[in-house]
Structure formats: structure tokens, C-alpha cells
Amino acid sequence: MANIEALKKSRKNERTAFTKASNRVEKLIALEDVDICELEAELNVFKGKVDRLENTHSNILELLPEKDYDAEFEIVEDFRDKAIRIETKARRIINGQQNEWELLGIIENDPVDSSSHLHEHYLPHRICCKLSTT
């Protein structure tokens, strides 16, 4: 039983971290002119918290007695659902911004290697002019 108690203590800390990370992402989602890079970074942090919490939840569910399983499973499902909703909203904003950039000609598909996931988009080279001073 000491093992499950340690997992429950860890779960408490991980749920707190999950909530803080989800609040940061939701705050960014609510902004009208959100910085996409910041949103994507916070989303990645959030996904890390989700993965750790999911692992702890799975370990606890394996060790719980049958009489406690259903109640705990419902709570775990609520966390999973919240994570999915937040990630879906954030991805829509990120993907929407990328589509808008493509339409405006700010980014284009990478002509070098379209099969590589590392080269999904590139910024076209623009000639910079040096201003002459007289």
C-alpha cells in the first residue's frame, strides 16, 4: 500500500501542474491576437504535464481495489477530456494562423523536400536594401 500512497501524492502534485499549465494555455486561447509561437510552446509544456499525469493515473488504476476503480476512473476521464478539449482549441488556432499566413503569401510550402516533416514551411527570402545616407 505504500506504493499507491506515493503515487497518490505524486498525482496531487501532477494535477496541480496540469491545472496551472491548462490555465496558461486557456488564457492564451482567449486572446484575440495570440502569439502563435508562445501558444505552441505552452501547448507542448501542457502535453508534457498531461503525459506524466496520464502515466500516474494508469499506475494508480492498476493498483486500486475494484470497489474504488469506477469513481477514480470517472475523475481520470474528466482530466483526459479536458486535455483533449484544450489541445483541440489550441491546434485550431495554430493551424488557422498558419493557413492565414499561407493565403497572405507569408509562408509557402517547402519546395526542397515535401516529404520531410522538418520542412513543412519556410519563409521566402526577401532582399533587404541598405539605405544610403547622404
N, CA, C and O atoms as a MOPAC input file, in Angstrom:
PM7 MOZYME 1SCF
protein

 N      0.80300 1    -1.20200 1     0.00000 1
 C      0.00000 1     0.00000 1     0.00000 1
 C      0.85000 1     1.27200 1     0.00000 1
 O      0.37600 1     2.33100 1    -0.40900 1
 N      2.08200 1     1.17700 1     0.44800 1
 C      2.95400 1     2.35200 1     0.45600 1
 C      3.15500 1     2.86400 1    -0.96800 1
 O      3.27000 1     4.07100 1    -1.18300 1
 N      3.19800 1     1.95400 1    -1.94000 1
 C      3.39600 1     2.34100 1    -3.33100 1
 C      2.22900 1     3.18600 1    -3.84100 1
 O      2.44300 1     4.19400 1    -4.51400 1
 N      1.01900 1     2.79000 1    -3.53100 1
 C     -0.14300 1     3.54700 1    -4.00000 1
 C     -0.21400 1     4.90600 1    -3.30200 1
 O     -0.66700 1     5.88400 1    -3.89600 1
 N      0.22700 1     4.97100 1    -2.06000 1
 C      0.22400 1     6.25300 1    -1.35000 1
 C      1.22200 1     7.22000 1    -1.97100 1
 O      0.95100 1     8.41600 1    -2.08300 1
 N      2.36700 1     6.70400 1    -2.37100 1
 C      3.36900 1     7.54300 1    -3.05200 1
 C      2.83100 1     8.02000 1    -4.39500 1
 O      3.03800 1     9.17200 1    -4.77600 1
 N      2.14700 1     7.14600 1    -5.10500 1
 C      1.54600 1     7.52800 1    -6.38700 1
 C      0.45900 1     8.59200 1    -6.20100 1
 O      0.35500 1     9.52000 1    -7.00300 1
 N     -0.33300 1     8.46000 1    -5.16300 1
 C     -1.38600 1     9.44600 1    -4.90100 1
 C     -0.79400 1    10.80800 1    -4.56100 1
 O     -1.33300 1    11.83900 1    -4.96200 1
 N      0.31500 1    10.81300 1    -3.82000 1
 C      0.98700 1    12.07000 1    -3.50500 1
 C      1.53300 1    12.70800 1    -4.78500 1
 O      1.40000 1    13.91200 1    -5.00000 1
 N      2.13900 1    11.88900 1    -5.61700 1
 C      2.65100 1    12.37100 1    -6.90400 1
 C      1.50800 1    12.88300 1    -7.76900 1
 O      1.63800 1    13.91300 1    -8.43200 1
 N      0.39700 1    12.17000 1    -7.76500 1
 C     -0.77700 1    12.56800 1    -8.55300 1
 C     -1.26800 1    13.94400 1    -8.14200 1
 O     -1.64500 1    14.74900 1    -8.99300 1
 N     -1.26600 1    14.21800 1    -6.85400 1
 C     -1.71800 1    15.52200 1    -6.36300 1
 C     -0.85500 1    16.63300 1    -6.95200 1
 O     -1.38500 1    17.63100 1    -7.44100 1
 N      0.45600 1    16.47500 1    -6.91400 1
 C      1.36500 1    17.47700 1    -7.47300 1
 C      1.20700 1    17.59500 1    -8.98900 1
 O      1.24700 1    18.69500 1    -9.54000 1
 N      1.02900 1    16.46500 1    -9.65100 1
 C      0.87700 1    16.47200 1   -11.10400 1
 C     -0.44800 1    17.10000 1   -11.53000 1
 O     -0.51300 1    17.76100 1   -12.56600 1
 N     -1.49200 1    16.90100 1   -10.74900 1
 C     -2.77700 1    17.54200 1   -11.06500 1
 C     -2.67400 1    19.05200 1   -10.89800 1
 O     -3.26600 1    19.80500 1   -11.67100 1
 N     -1.92900 1    19.49500 1    -9.89700 1
 C     -1.70700 1    20.92800 1    -9.71300 1
 C     -0.95000 1    21.50400 1   -10.90300 1
 O     -1.31000 1    22.56400 1   -11.41600 1
 N      0.10100 1    20.80800 1   -11.34600 1
 C      0.87900 1    21.25100 1   -12.50500 1
 C      0.01700 1    21.23600 1   -13.76600 1
 O      0.11700 1    22.14200 1   -14.59400 1
 N     -0.81900 1    20.22800 1   -13.91600 1
 C     -1.75300 1    20.13100 1   -15.04800 1
 C     -2.67800 1    21.34700 1   -15.07400 1
 O     -2.86700 1    21.96800 1   -16.12000 1
 N     -3.24800 1    21.67900 1   -13.92700 1
 C     -4.19100 1    22.79400 1   -13.84200 1
 C     -3.50600 1    24.11200 1   -14.17700 1
 O     -4.06200 1    24.92900 1   -14.91100 1
 N     -2.31100 1    24.32600 1   -13.65000 1
 C     -1.58400 1    25.56200 1   -13.95300 1
 C     -1.27200 1    25.66200 1   -15.44600 1
 O     -1.45900 1    26.71700 1   -16.05200 1
 N     -0.80200 1    24.57400 1   -16.03100 1
 C     -0.47200 1    24.57500 1   -17.46000 1
 C     -1.72400 1    24.75500 1   -18.31300 1
 O     -1.69700 1    25.47800 1   -19.31000 1
 N     -2.81500 1    24.10700 1   -17.93000 1
 C     -4.05000 1    24.24800 1   -18.70900 1
 C     -4.57800 1    25.67400 1   -18.61700 1
 O     -5.10400 1    26.19800 1   -19.59900 1
 N     -4.44800 1    26.30400 1   -17.46400 1
 C     -4.89200 1    27.69000 1   -17.31400 1
 C     -4.07200 1    28.63200 1   -18.19700 1
 O     -4.61400 1    29.57100 1   -18.78000 1
 N     -2.75500 1    28.37700 1   -18.29300 1
 C     -1.90700 1    29.21600 1   -19.15300 1
 C     -2.32400 1    29.08200 1   -20.61800 1
 O     -2.42100 1    30.07900 1   -21.33300 1
 N     -2.57100 1    27.84600 1   -21.06100 1
 C     -2.97300 1    27.63600 1   -22.45800 1
 C     -4.34600 1    28.25700 1   -22.70600 1
 O     -4.54600 1    28.91000 1   -23.73000 1
 N     -5.27700 1    28.06800 1   -21.80600 1
 C     -6.61600 1    28.63700 1   -21.98300 1
 C     -6.58100 1    30.16100 1   -21.99100 1
 O     -7.35000 1    30.79500 1   -22.71300 1
 N     -5.70100 1    30.74700 1   -21.19900 1
 C     -5.55100 1    32.20100 1   -21.18800 1
 C     -5.06100 1    32.69200 1   -22.55500 1
 O     -5.53600 1    33.70900 1   -23.06000 1
 N     -4.11700 1    31.97000 1   -23.14500 1
 C     -3.61000 1    32.34100 1   -24.46500 1
 C     -4.66900 1    32.13900 1   -25.54200 1
 O     -4.79200 1    32.94900 1   -26.46000 1
 N     -5.43100 1    31.06000 1   -25.42600 1
 C     -6.50100 1    30.77700 1   -26.39500 1
 C     -7.51600 1    31.91500 1   -26.40800 1
 O     -8.06400 1    32.24400 1   -27.46000 1
 N     -7.76700 1    32.51200 1   -25.26200 1
 C     -8.77600 1    33.56700 1   -25.14500 1
 C     -8.31300 1    34.89600 1   -25.74500 1
 O     -9.13900 1    35.77000 1   -26.00800 1
 N     -7.01400 1    35.05900 1   -25.96300 1
 C     -6.50100 1    36.31100 1   -26.51600 1
 C     -6.87700 1    36.45300 1   -27.98300 1
 O     -6.86700 1    35.47800 1   -28.73400 1
 N     -7.20600 1    37.66700 1   -28.38100 1
 C     -7.57900 1    37.90400 1   -29.76800 1
 C     -6.36200 1    37.82500 1   -30.68700 1
 O     -6.42800 1    37.21300 1   -31.75300 1
 N     -5.26300 1    38.43600 1   -30.28200 1
 C     -4.03500 1    38.41200 1   -31.08300 1
 C     -2.97000 1    37.59200 1   -30.36700 1
 O     -1.95700 1    38.12500 1   -29.91400 1
 N     -3.21200 1    36.30600 1   -30.27100 1
 C     -2.30400 1    35.42500 1   -29.53900 1
 C     -1.01000 1    35.23900 1   -30.33000 1
 O     -1.02100 1    35.14300 1   -31.55700 1
 N      0.09800 1    35.18900 1   -29.60300 1
 C      1.39200 1    34.86600 1   -30.19800 1
 C      1.41300 1    33.35000 1   -30.42200 1
 O      1.44200 1    32.57600 1   -29.46600 1
 N      1.39900 1    32.93700 1   -31.68500 1
 C      1.30200 1    31.51700 1   -32.03100 1
 C      2.48600 1    30.72900 1   -31.48400 1
 O      2.32300 1    29.59500 1   -31.03400 1
 N      3.66700 1    31.31800 1   -31.52000 1
 C      4.85800 1    30.62300 1   -31.00300 1
 C      4.72100 1    30.37300 1   -29.50000 1
 O      5.06400 1    29.30000 1   -29.00600 1
 N      4.22000 1    31.37200 1   -28.78800 1
 C      4.01900 1    31.21600 1   -27.34800 1
 C      2.93700 1    30.17000 1   -27.06600 1
 O      3.08300 1    29.34400 1   -26.16600 1
 N      1.86000 1    30.21500 1   -27.83800 1
 C      0.79000 1    29.23500 1   -27.66000 1
 C      1.30300 1    27.82600 1   -27.91200 1
 O      1.00300 1    26.90800 1   -27.14800 1
 N      2.07100 1    27.65100 1   -28.97500 1
 C      2.59700 1    26.32800 1   -29.28800 1
 C      3.55400 1    25.84200 1   -28.20400 1
 O      3.53900 1    24.66300 1   -27.84800 1
 N      4.38200 1    26.73600 1   -27.68100 1
 C      5.30900 1    26.37000 1   -26.60800 1
 C      4.54700 1    25.95900 1   -25.34900 1
 O      4.86300 1    24.94100 1   -24.73300 1
 N      3.55300 1    26.74700 1   -24.97200 1
 C      2.76100 1    26.41800 1   -23.77700 1
 C      1.96200 1    25.13600 1   -23.98300 1
 O      1.76900 1    24.36300 1   -23.04500 1
 N      1.50100 1    24.91300 1   -25.20500 1
 C      0.78300 1    23.67400 1   -25.50400 1
 C      1.70700 1    22.47200 1   -25.33600 1
 O      1.28800 1    21.43900 1   -24.81400 1
 N      2.94700 1    22.59500 1   -25.76800 1
 C      3.91200 1    21.49800 1   -25.59700 1
 C      4.20300 1    21.23300 1   -24.12800 1
 O      4.32100 1    20.07800 1   -23.71800 1
 N      4.31900 1    22.29200 1   -23.33200 1
 C      4.50600 1    22.12200 1   -21.88900 1
 C      3.29200 1    21.39900 1   -21.30000 1
 O      3.43200 1    20.46500 1   -20.51100 1
 N      2.10300 1    21.84700 1   -21.69700 1
 C      0.86600 1    21.23200 1   -21.21400 1
 C      0.81900 1    19.74900 1   -21.56600 1
 O      0.45400 1    18.92600 1   -20.72700 1
 N      1.18600 1    19.40000 1   -22.79900 1
 C      1.15600 1    17.99900 1   -23.22700 1
 C      2.12400 1    17.15500 1   -22.39400 1
 O      1.84500 1    15.98800 1   -22.12100 1
 N      3.24400 1    17.72800 1   -21.99400 1
 C      4.16500 1    17.01000 1   -21.10700 1
 C      3.53000 1    16.71300 1   -19.76000 1
 O      3.67700 1    15.61900 1   -19.21600 1
 N      2.81700 1    17.70600 1   -19.22700 1
 C      2.11200 1    17.50900 1   -17.94700 1
 C      1.02100 1    16.45300 1   -18.09300 1
 O      0.82200 1    15.62900 1   -17.20000 1
 N      0.31400 1    16.48200 1   -19.22700 1
 C     -0.74700 1    15.50700 1   -19.48700 1
 C     -0.16300 1    14.09700 1   -19.52800 1
 O     -0.72000 1    13.17700 1   -18.92900 1
 N      0.94900 1    13.92500 1   -20.22600 1
 C      1.57200 1    12.59800 1   -20.34200 1
 C      1.99300 1    12.05600 1   -18.98500 1
 O      1.76400 1    10.88700 1   -18.67500 1
 N      2.61600 1    12.92100 1   -18.17100 1
 C      3.04100 1    12.46500 1   -16.83400 1
 C      1.84700 1    12.09800 1   -15.96500 1
 O      1.85700 1    11.07700 1   -15.27700 1
 N      0.81800 1    12.94200 1   -16.00500 1
 C     -0.37100 1    12.66900 1   -15.20000 1
 C     -1.06800 1    11.40100 1   -15.67900 1
 O     -1.54000 1    10.60500 1   -14.86800 1
 N     -1.13100 1    11.21500 1   -16.98300 1
 C     -1.76000 1    10.01100 1   -17.54100 1
 C     -1.03100 1     8.75400 1   -17.06900 1
 O     -1.66600 1     7.75700 1   -16.72600 1
 N      0.27500 1     8.80100 1   -17.05400 1
 C      1.07300 1     7.66200 1   -16.59100 1
 C      0.78500 1     7.35900 1   -15.11800 1
 O      0.60900 1     6.20200 1   -14.73700 1
 N      0.73900 1     8.39900 1   -14.30600 1
 C      0.45000 1     8.21600 1   -12.87900 1
 C     -0.97000 1     7.69600 1   -12.68700 1
 O     -1.19800 1     6.79900 1   -11.87600 1
 N     -1.92000 1     8.25200 1   -13.42500 1
 C     -3.30600 1     7.76700 1   -13.33300 1
 C     -3.38100 1     6.27900 1   -13.67700 1
 O     -4.05500 1     5.51500 1   -12.98700 1
 N     -2.69800 1     5.87400 1   -14.73000 1
 C     -2.72500 1     4.45900 1   -15.14300 1
 C     -2.14900 1     3.56400 1   -14.05800 1
 O     -2.69900 1     2.50400 1   -13.75900 1
 N     -1.03500 1     3.99600 1   -13.46700 1
 C     -0.41500 1     3.20100 1   -12.39800 1
 C     -1.32700 1     3.07800 1   -11.18300 1
 O     -1.40000 1     2.02000 1   -10.55900 1
 N     -2.02000 1     4.15900 1   -10.85000 1
 C     -2.93600 1     4.10900 1    -9.70500 1
 C     -4.11900 1     3.19800 1   -10.00800 1
 O     -4.51100 1     2.39000 1    -9.16700 1
 N     -4.68600 1     3.32100 1   -11.19800 1
 C     -5.83900 1     2.48200 1   -11.55100 1
 C     -5.49500 1     1.00100 1   -11.50000 1
 O     -6.33700 1     0.18300 1   -11.12800 1
 N     -4.27900 1     0.64900 1   -11.86700 1
 C     -3.85900 1    -0.75800 1   -11.81100 1
 C     -3.81500 1    -1.29200 1   -10.39000 1
 O     -4.04500 1    -2.48000 1   -10.16400 1
 N     -3.52000 1    -0.41900 1    -9.42500 1
 C     -3.34900 1    -0.85800 1    -8.04000 1
 C     -4.60400 1    -0.69600 1    -7.17900 1
 O     -4.66000 1    -1.21000 1    -6.06200 1
 N     -5.60100 1     0.01100 1    -7.69300 1
 C     -6.79700 1     0.25100 1    -6.88100 1
 C     -7.64100 1    -1.00400 1    -6.72300 1
 O     -7.73400 1    -1.82500 1    -7.63600 1
 N     -8.25500 1    -1.14200 1    -5.55700 1
 C     -9.22200 1    -2.23300 1    -5.40200 1
 C    -10.44100 1    -1.96100 1    -6.27800 1
 O    -10.74800 1    -0.81200 1    -6.59500 1
 N    -11.11500 1    -3.01100 1    -6.65600 1
 C    -12.23000 1    -2.92500 1    -7.59700 1
 C    -13.32100 1    -1.95900 1    -7.13000 1
 O    -13.93000 1    -1.27400 1    -7.95100 1
 N    -13.57000 1    -1.89900 1    -5.83000 1
 C    -14.64100 1    -1.03900 1    -5.30700 1
 C    -14.34800 1     0.45600 1    -5.51400 1
 O    -15.27900 1     1.25800 1    -5.57800 1
 N    -13.07400 1     0.83500 1    -5.61800 1
 C    -12.69900 1     2.23900 1    -5.80600 1
 C    -12.43200 1     2.59300 1    -7.26500 1
 O    -12.27900 1     3.76500 1    -7.60900 1
 N    -12.37700 1     1.58200 1    -8.11200 1
 C    -11.94900 1     1.78700 1    -9.50100 1
 C    -12.87200 1     2.72100 1   -10.28300 1
 O    -12.39600 1     3.65400 1   -10.93000 1
 N    -14.17300 1     2.48600 1   -10.23500 1
 C    -15.12000 1     3.24700 1   -11.05200 1
 C    -15.09600 1     4.73900 1   -10.74200 1
 O    -15.10500 1     5.56400 1   -11.65600 1
 N    -15.06600 1     5.08600 1    -9.46900 1
 C    -15.05200 1     6.50100 1    -9.08400 1
 C    -13.77000 1     7.17800 1    -9.56900 1
 O    -13.80500 1     8.29500 1   -10.08400 1
 N    -12.65600 1     6.50100 1    -9.40000 1
 C    -11.37500 1     7.05900 1    -9.83800 1
 C    -11.31400 1     7.16100 1   -11.35600 1
 O    -10.78000 1     8.13000 1   -11.89700 1
 N    -11.85600 1     6.16900 1   -12.03600 1
 C    -11.85100 1     6.17900 1   -13.49800 1
 C    -12.61200 1     7.38400 1   -14.04500 1
 O    -12.18000 1     7.99400 1   -15.02300 1
 N    -13.73900 1     7.73200 1   -13.42400 1
 C    -14.51800 1     8.90000 1   -13.85100 1
 C    -13.70300 1    10.18200 1   -13.72200 1
 O    -13.75700 1    11.04300 1   -14.60100 1
 N    -12.95700 1    10.31400 1   -12.64300 1
 C    -12.11400 1    11.50100 1   -12.43900 1
 C    -11.00900 1    11.55200 1   -13.49200 1
 O    -10.72800 1    12.61100 1   -14.05300 1
 N    -10.39000 1    10.41300 1   -13.75300 1
 C     -9.33600 1    10.32900 1   -14.76600 1
 C     -9.89300 1    10.71800 1   -16.12900 1
 O     -9.23900 1    11.44300 1   -16.87800 1
 N    -11.08100 1    10.25300 1   -16.45600 1
 C    -11.70800 1    10.59400 1   -17.73500 1
 C    -11.96300 1    12.08800 1   -17.85700 1
 O    -11.82500 1    12.65100 1   -18.94300 1
 N    -12.33400 1    12.74000 1   -16.75500 1
 C    -12.54400 1    14.18400 1   -16.78400 1
 C    -11.25000 1    14.91600 1   -17.14500 1
 O    -11.27400 1    15.86800 1   -17.92500 1
 N    -10.12100 1    14.47700 1   -16.58100 1
 C     -8.83000 1    15.07800 1   -16.91800 1
 C     -8.48600 1    14.83100 1   -18.38100 1
 O     -8.01600 1    15.73700 1   -19.07000 1
 N     -8.71400 1    13.62000 1   -18.85400 1
 C     -8.43800 1    13.30400 1   -20.25900 1
 C     -9.27000 1    14.17200 1   -21.20100 1
 O     -8.75800 1    14.71400 1   -22.18100 1
 N    -10.55800 1    14.29500 1   -20.88900 1
 C    -11.45400 1    15.09500 1   -21.72800 1
 C    -11.03200 1    16.55800 1   -21.76000 1
 O    -11.04000 1    17.19000 1   -22.81700 1
 N    -10.66700 1    17.09000 1   -20.60700 1
 C    -10.22700 1    18.48800 1   -20.54900 1
 C     -8.96900 1    18.68600 1   -21.38900 1
 O     -8.85100 1    19.67500 1   -22.11300 1
 N     -8.03800 1    17.75500 1   -21.29500 1
 C     -6.79800 1    17.85600 1   -22.07400 1
 C     -7.09300 1    17.83700 1   -23.57200 1
 O     -6.51100 1    18.61100 1   -24.33100 1
 N     -7.98100 1    16.96700 1   -23.99100 1
 C     -8.33400 1    16.87200 1   -25.41500 1
 C     -8.98900 1    18.16100 1   -25.89500 1
 O     -8.66600 1    18.65400 1   -26.97600 1
 N     -9.90400 1    18.71000 1   -25.10400 1
 C    -10.57800 1    19.95000 1   -25.49300 1
 C     -9.58700 1    21.10300 1   -25.63100 1
 O     -9.64600 1    21.86400 1   -26.59800 1
 N     -8.68500 1    21.23200 1   -24.67300 1
 C     -7.70700 1    22.32600 1   -24.71000 1
 C     -6.78300 1    22.17100 1   -25.90900 1
 O     -6.53300 1    23.13700 1   -26.63000 1
 N     -6.27600 1    20.96500 1   -26.12800 1
 C     -5.37300 1    20.75700 1   -27.25900 1
 C     -6.07500 1    21.01200 1   -28.58900 1
 O     -5.47800 1    21.57900 1   -29.50400 1
 N     -7.32800 1    20.60300 1   -28.70300 1
 C     -8.08800 1    20.81700 1   -29.93700 1
 C     -8.26300 1    22.30700 1   -30.21700 1
 O     -8.06100 1    22.75300 1   -31.34600 1
 N     -8.63500 1    23.07700 1   -29.19900 1
 C     -8.81200 1    24.52000 1   -29.37400 1
 C     -7.49300 1    25.18700 1   -29.78100 1
 O     -7.46500 1    26.02000 1   -30.68700 1
 N     -6.41600 1    24.81500 1   -29.11100 1
 C     -5.11800 1    25.41700 1   -29.41300 1
 C     -4.65500 1    25.05700 1   -30.82000 1
 O     -4.14400 1    25.91500 1   -31.54000 1
 N     -4.82800 1    23.79600 1   -31.21900 1
 C     -4.41700 1    23.36300 1   -32.56000 1
 C     -5.21400 1    24.09100 1   -33.64400 1
 O     -4.66700 1    24.43000 1   -34.69300 1
 N     -6.49700 1    24.33200 1   -33.39700 1
 C     -7.31100 1    25.06500 1   -34.37200 1
 C     -6.76700 1    26.47400 1   -34.57700 1
 O     -6.70100 1    26.95900 1   -35.70700 1
 N     -6.38200 1    27.12100 1   -33.49900 1
 C     -5.83600 1    28.47700 1   -33.59600 1
 C     -4.49100 1    28.44700 1   -34.32700 1
 O     -4.24700 1    29.25800 1   -35.22100 1
 N     -3.62900 1    27.51500 1   -33.94400 1
 C     -2.30600 1    27.41400 1   -34.56700 1
 C     -2.44000 1    27.10800 1   -36.05200 1
 O     -1.81600 1    27.77100 1   -36.88000 1
 N     -3.23900 1    26.11900 1   -36.39200 1
 C     -3.41800 1    25.74000 1   -37.79800 1
 C     -4.11400 1    26.84900 1   -38.58900 1
 O     -3.78800 1    27.07900 1   -39.75400 1
 N     -5.06400 1    27.52900 1   -37.96400 1
 C     -5.74700 1    28.63000 1   -38.62800 1
 C     -4.80100 1    29.76600 1   -38.94900 1
 O     -4.89400 1    30.37100 1   -40.01800 1
 N     -3.89300 1    30.06100 1   -38.03700 1
 C     -2.91900 1    31.12600 1   -38.27700 1
 C     -1.96700 1    30.74400 1   -39.40000 1
 O     -1.62600 1    31.57800 1   -40.23900 1
 N     -1.53400 1    29.48200 1   -39.42000 1
 C     -0.64600 1    29.03100 1   -40.49300 1
 C     -1.35800 1    29.09900 1   -41.83800 1
 O     -0.75000 1    29.49100 1   -42.83500 1
 N     -2.63100 1    28.72600 1   -41.88400 1
 C     -3.39300 1    28.81300 1   -43.13700 1
 C     -3.53400 1    30.26200 1   -43.59100 1
 O     -3.44000 1    30.55700 1   -44.78200 1
 N     -3.75800 1    31.15500 1   -42.64700 1
 C     -3.87300 1    32.57300 1   -42.98200 1
 C     -2.55400 1    33.09600 1   -43.54700 1
 O     -2.55100 1    33.87000 1   -44.50500 1
 N     -1.43600 1    32.67600 1   -42.95700 1
 C     -0.12300 1    33.10200 1   -43.45200 1
 C      0.10300 1    32.59500 1   -44.87600 1
 O      0.65200 1    33.30700 1   -45.71700 1
 N     -0.32500 1    31.36300 1   -45.13800 1
 C     -0.17500 1    30.81400 1   -46.48300 1
 C     -0.99200 1    31.62300 1   -47.48600 1
 O     -0.51100 1    31.92900 1   -48.57700 1
 N     -2.21800 1    31.96700 1   -47.12300 1
 C     -3.07600 1    32.74800 1   -48.02100 1
 C     -2.49700 1    34.13300 1   -48.30000 1
 O     -2.64800 1    34.66800 1   -49.39900 1
 N     -1.84000 1    34.70300 1   -47.30500 1
 C     -1.24400 1    36.02300 1   -47.47400 1
 C      0.12200 1    35.95600 1   -48.15400 1
 O      0.71800 1    36.98900 1   -48.45600 1
 N      0.61400 1    34.75200 1   -48.39100 1
 C      1.91600 1    34.59600 1   -49.03700 1
 C      3.08700 1    34.81500 1   -48.09900 1
 O      4.21800 1    35.00100 1   -48.54800 1
 N      2.82500 1    34.79400 1   -46.79600 1
 C      3.90300 1    34.98900 1   -45.82900 1
 C      4.75000 1    33.72800 1   -45.71600 1
 O      5.97300 1    33.80600 1   -45.59600 1
 N      4.10400 1    32.57100 1   -45.75400 1
 C      4.83400 1    31.30800 1   -45.78300 1
 C      4.33300 1    30.49600 1   -46.96100 1
 O      3.20000 1    30.66400 1   -47.41300 1
 N      5.17500 1    29.63000 1   -47.44300 1
 C      4.83200 1    28.78100 1   -48.57300 1
 C      5.25900 1    27.36400 1   -48.25800 1
 O      6.07000 1    27.13700 1   -47.36000 1
 N      4.71700 1    26.41300 1   -48.99200 1
 C      5.16400 1    25.03700 1   -48.83600 1
 C      6.62200 1    24.95300 1   -49.24200 1
 O      7.05000 1    25.63300 1   -50.17500 1
 N      7.37200 1    24.14000 1   -48.56500 1
 C      8.80000 1    23.98700 1   -48.81000 1
 C      9.02900 1    23.19700 1   -50.09100 1
 O      8.65100 1    22.02700 1   -50.15800 1
 N      9.63300 1    23.79700 1   -51.10700 1
 C      9.85200 1    23.08100 1   -52.35600 1
 C     11.03400 1    22.12100 1   -52.29500 1
 O     11.20900 1    21.31400 1   -53.20800 1
 N     11.85100 1    22.18700 1   -51.24500 1
 C     13.05600 1    21.37300 1   -51.15400 1
 C     12.73400 1    19.90500 1   -50.96500 1
 O     13.18700 1    19.06200 1   -51.74000 1
 N     11.96600 1    19.59700 1   -49.95400 1
 C     11.66600 1    18.19600 1   -49.64600 1
 C     10.31900 1    18.14100 1   -48.94900 1
 O     10.24500 1    18.25400 1   -47.72600 1
 N      9.26600 1    17.97000 1   -49.70900 1
 C      7.93200 1    17.98700 1   -49.12700 1
 C      7.62800 1    16.75100 1   -48.29600 1
 O      6.64000 1    16.73900 1   -47.56300 1
 N      8.45000 1    15.71000 1   -48.39000 1
 C      8.20300 1    14.50200 1   -47.60200 1
 C      8.79300 1    14.61000 1   -46.20900 1
 O      8.48100 1    13.78800 1   -45.34700 1
 N      9.62500 1    15.58800 1   -45.97100 1
 C     10.26300 1    15.74200 1   -44.66900 1
 C      9.36700 1    16.52900 1   -43.73800 1
 O      8.85300 1    17.58500 1   -44.10800 1
 N      9.17700 1    16.02000 1   -42.52900 1
 C      8.36500 1    16.73400 1   -41.55600 1
 C      9.11600 1    17.93000 1   -40.97900 1
 O      8.51400 1    18.77300 1   -40.31400 1
 N     10.42900 1    18.01500 1   -41.22700 1
 C     11.21000 1    19.13400 1   -40.72900 1
 C     11.08300 1    20.36100 1   -41.62600 1
 O     11.45100 1    21.46400 1   -41.22100 1
 N     10.56900 1    20.18000 1   -42.83100 1
 C     10.49100 1    21.26800 1   -43.78300 1
 C      9.05200 1    21.50700 1   -44.22500 1
 O      8.76900 1    21.52100 1   -45.42300 1
 N      8.14900 1    21.69500 1   -43.28200 1
 C      6.76000 1    21.90400 1   -43.66300 1
 C      6.54400 1    23.28000 1   -44.27600 1
 O      5.78700 1    23.41300 1   -45.23800 1
 N      7.18700 1    24.29300 1   -43.74500 1
 C      7.03000 1    25.64700 1   -44.24300 1
 C      8.37300 1    26.35500 1   -44.21400 1
 O      9.26800 1    25.98400 1   -43.45500 1
 N      8.50000 1    27.35400 1   -45.03000 1
 C      9.67900 1    28.20400 1   -44.95700 1
 C      9.25200 1    29.62200 1   -45.24900 1
 O      8.24700 1    29.86800 1   -45.91600 1
 N     10.02600 1    30.53600 1   -44.74400 1
 C      9.78400 1    31.92600 1   -45.05000 1
 C     10.58500 1    32.27200 1   -46.29400 1
 O     11.77900 1    31.97900 1   -46.34500 1
 N      9.97400 1    32.88200 1   -47.29300 1
 C     10.70900 1    33.21400 1   -48.50100 1
 C     11.77600 1    34.26300 1   -48.20200 1
 O     11.60800 1    35.10500 1   -47.32000 1
 N     12.86000 1    34.19900 1   -48.94400 1
 C     13.93200 1    35.16900 1   -48.76700 1
 C     13.49400 1    36.49800 1   -49.35900 1
 O     12.93000 1    36.54600 1   -50.45300 1
 N     13.74700 1    37.53100 1   -48.66000 1
 C     13.41000 1    38.87000 1   -49.11500 1
 C     14.70700 1    39.66800 1   -49.19200 1
 O     15.55600 1    39.58700 1   -48.30500 1
 N     14.83900 1    40.40900 1   -50.22300 1
 C     16.02400 1    41.22600 1   -50.39300 1
 C     15.92600 1    42.44500 1   -49.48800 1
 O     14.93100 1    43.17000 1   -49.50400 1
 N     16.95300 1    42.65500 1   -48.71500 1
 C     16.99800 1    43.80700 1   -47.83100 1
 C     17.80500 1    44.89700 1   -48.52400 1
 O     18.87200 1    44.63100 1   -49.07800 1
 N     17.31700 1    46.06900 1   -48.49200 1
 C     18.00900 1    47.19700 1   -49.12300 1
 C     18.67600 1    48.02800 1   -48.04200 1
 O     18.08500 1    48.33200 1   -47.00600 1
 N     19.91200 1    48.38400 1   -48.30900 1
 C     20.63000 1    49.25800 1   -47.39200 1
 C     20.32200 1    50.68600 1   -47.79800 1
 O     20.50800 1    51.08100 1   -48.94900 1
 N     19.85400 1    51.43700 1   -46.84300 1
 C     19.53200 1    52.82600 1   -47.13900 1
 C     20.81300 1    53.62400 1   -47.23500 1
 O     21.70300 1    53.50100 1   -46.39300 1
 N     20.89800 1    54.43000 1   -48.25300 1
 C     22.08600 1    55.26900 1   -48.40300 1
 C     21.87400 1    56.55000 1   -47.62100 1
 O     20.79600 1    57.14400 1   -47.64000 1
 N     22.90200 1    56.95100 1   -46.95100 1
 C     22.83200 1    58.19500 1   -46.19200 1
 C     23.64700 1    59.24200 1   -46.90100 1
 O     24.76400 1    58.96800 1   -47.33900 1
 N     23.12400 1    60.40200 1   -47.02000 1
 C     23.85300 1    61.47300 1   -47.70900 1
 C     24.13300 1    62.62800 1   -46.81300 1
 O     24.73800 1    63.61000 1   -47.24200 1

